[in-house]
Amino acid sequence: MAVGVFDLFSVGIGPSSSHTVGPMRAAAVFAEELKDSGVLGSVASLRVDLYGSLAATGRGHGTMTATLLGLEGYHPELILPEEVEERLAAIAETGVLNLAGASGEGVELPYAVEDMVLHPLTVLPRHTNGMKFVVSDAEGNVLREATFFSVGGGFIVREGEENTARVELEESKAELPLPFRTAAELLGRCASKGLGISDIMLINERASRSEEEIREGLLHIWSVMEACVETSLKREGVLPGGLRVKRRAPDWLERLLKEDKDRNDPKYWQEWVNLIALAVNEENASGGRVVTAPTNGAAGIIPAVLYYALNYAPGMDQATQADRDDVVVRFLLAAGAVGVLYKEQASISGAEVGCQGEVGSASSMAAAGLAEVMGGSPAQVENAAEIAMEHNLGLTCDPIGGLVQIPCIERNAIAAAKAINAAKMALWGDGTHRVSLDEVIVTMRETGKDMSHKYKETAMGGLAVNVVEC
């Protein structure tokens, strides 16, 4: 199917969309196929191989535990945090995996994290985030095997089906009323129809669901983002993983409520934006429930900038609830349209193009969403997205200890502020600018290709090796 807004914004668990959500989805698909094909009852052994970045930073990113949950049949968008804790504790205690057992009878196998085979220096041809599943019967005969790639944002691709998927994607795009692959095409659609970017995205989304369903779905996405913040603000202590990173969001909230008692003093807008971004990514780092936006590592940027739009954009102090809901819907649609451009022309995978593909694309999407709801023309919205990405080019992915904590959490707050500034700069112009969004996206893609593998989520360079972990 053509990439849509609900592909870019999906509910999942932390800490990583490419290393947690994607592997869980792939494992769940494999488990369902075992059940549907009728071979599940004959399975006597299981082998899981992780390659490249999944193996190199998988432990800190929760890849192994997420894969176990997927093999039990759990999906990232449906599993609850308490179910995660319960099942992982049971597997750790017993050493037994209930293969495909989440929705009924499964097959119990002696299997745990330690049984996975890691190949950190082996990168499969399709993508650095590769994983292979093999199940055999009691005689050692292979019953079924499959290789998947987690390509960023929770998206997965199966080996051998790349061409089929590409054809299906093109066919589904052809069925859209107003398809676009580039920013130039998107702006052309806006000009020919006299519509805004969010309007074009809405028309395309209506090809697969009703306008009411779209609206309800996007408001649900926002409610999950808000719930993520609320949950995070109640948690104190340190984040898991061994770095002993202190949660800052609860203390920041306490201080902000003392200094900005009514929560409406405009001089504190950046402190509130910082707080939202930090809260979301602290929750993500602890494996909590988040929204990929478009990835988990960049999950705090869009909620933080949308918070700014709802609380500090001109006229919002007089807005009704219906007005606020409209802002949420239009913001996410415009941001989603820009996200489509990155998925179509480049990548949103840190393991493929560095953090410019995660935090950079999220900042660009957020800038577009904010410019849209602040009354920007399509050209100004495109300019806002371009400015935000232009100043994230070359951003590396080198998290310390393979954990989505340093520099990831603070980086979301910095990128949120960049997005807001980019939108404001674009809105002070008339939409004309020297560098196009398409040129910046292509540059991001090429920069990612040229970037050393050390700086693409392998824990082999940058902060990951130059900072002592303990």
Residue, then its C-alpha position, 0 to 999 in steps of 0.5 A: m500500500a502507498v505510505g499514508v499518515f497512519d503508517l508514519f504515525s503508529v502506536g508502538i513501544g520503545p525504545s526504537s522503531s527500527h530495532t524494537v517495533g520492526p523486529m517485533r512486527a517481523a517476528a509476529v508475522f513469522a509466528e502467524e505464518l507458522k500457525d496459518s501454514g499448519v506447521l506450528g505443531s511440528v516445531a521442535s526448535l527455533r533459530v534467530d539470527l540478527y545481522g548488522s546494526l540489529a546485532a551491534t546495538g540490539r541489546g541496548h535497543g531492546t531488539m532481542t526482547a521485542t523479537l521474543l514478544g513478536l514470536e509469541g504473537y504480540h504486535p507493537e501497536l496492541i501490546l500493553p506495557e504491563e503485558v510486556e513486563e509480564r511476558l518478559a519476566a516469565i520468559a526470563e524466569t522459565g527460559v521458555l518461549n510460547l511460540a505463536g501463543a498470544s492468541g491461543e494455543g502455542v508451542e512451548l520451546p526452551y528459548a531466551v535472549e541468550d539463544m539468539v545468534l548475533h552477527p554485528l559485522t555482517v550486513l545483508p545486501r538489502h539493509t543493515n537491519g536484517m534478521k532471519f528466522v528458522v524453525s525445524d522439527a524433531e528430526g532437524n528438518v527445516l519447516r519454515e524460514a524467512t529473512f526480514f529487514s527493519v527499514g526504519g519507522g517500524f516498516i519491515v520488508r521481507e527478503g525476496e519480496e522487495n520487487t513485489a512490494r515495490v510493484e504493489l506500492e506503485e499500483s496503490k499510489a496510482e489509485l490515489p486521487l492526488p499521488f505525489r512522490t516529490a515536493a514539486e509534485l505536491l506543490g503542483r497538486c496544491a496549485s492546480k486544486g487551490l488547496g493546502i498540503s493537509d487538504i491534499m493528504l486528506i484527499n489521498e487518505r480518503a481513498s482507504r478510509s472515511e473522513e470521520e475515521i481519519r479524524e478519529g484516528l489522528l485524534h487518537i494518535w494525539s491522545v496517545m502522545e499526550a498519555c505518553v507525556e502524562t505517564s512520563l511526568k509521573r515517573e522518577g528515578v533513572l532510566p534502565g540500561g546501565l548509564r544511570v541517566k536521571r529522568r529530568a521531566p518530573d523535576w522540570l514540570e515541578r519547577l515550571l509550575k512554580e514559575d509559570k503558574d497559569r501555564n500561559d506565559p509566552k516567555y516560557w514556551q521553549e521550556w514547555v516544548n523542551l519538557i514535552a520532548l524530554a518526557v516523550n523520549e524518556e518514556n521511549a527510553s524506558g520501553g514505554r508506549v509511544v507513537t512513531a513520529p516517524t520513528n521512536g528515536a525522534a518520537g518527542i519532536i512532533p508532540a512537542v511542536l504540536y503542543y506549541a501550536l495548540n498553546y502558543a500559536p496566534g488565536m489559540d487562547q480563544a480556540t474552542q475544542a473543535d478548533r483545537d481538534d482541527v489544528v491537530v488533524r491538519f498538523l498531522l496531515a501536513a507533517g505526514a505529507v512531508g514524511v511521505l517525501y522522505k520515505e519515497q526519496a530517502s530513508i527514515s532509518g538511523a541505521e541507513v542514513g544516520c540520525q538525519g533520517e530520524v531526528g532530521s525528518a521529524s524536525s522537517m515534518a514538525a516544521a511543516g505541520l506548524a507552518e500549515v496550522m499557522g496559516g502558511s501557504p503550500a510554498q511556505v510550508e515546503n520552505a519550513a520543511e526544507i529549512a529544518m532538514e537543511h540544518n540537520l544534514g549530516l547528523t550522526c547516530d552514535p548513541i552511548g551504550g547502544l541506548v536511545q538516551i544520550p544524545c537522543i533525548e536532548r536531541n529531540a528537544i533541540a530539534a523541536a526548537k529548530a522546527i519552530n524556528a524554521a516555521k517562523m522563518a518560512l512564515w516571514g518569507d513569501g515562500t520563495h527560496r534558493v534550495s528546494l525541499d527535494e534538493v535537501i532530501v536528495t542531499m540527505r540521502e546521498t550524505g547518508k550513503d557517504m557517511s561512515h558506517k561507524y556513525k549509523e547506529t553501529a556503536m562503533g564511532g562518535l559518542a558511542v566510543n569516546v564517552v566512558e559508559c560508567 
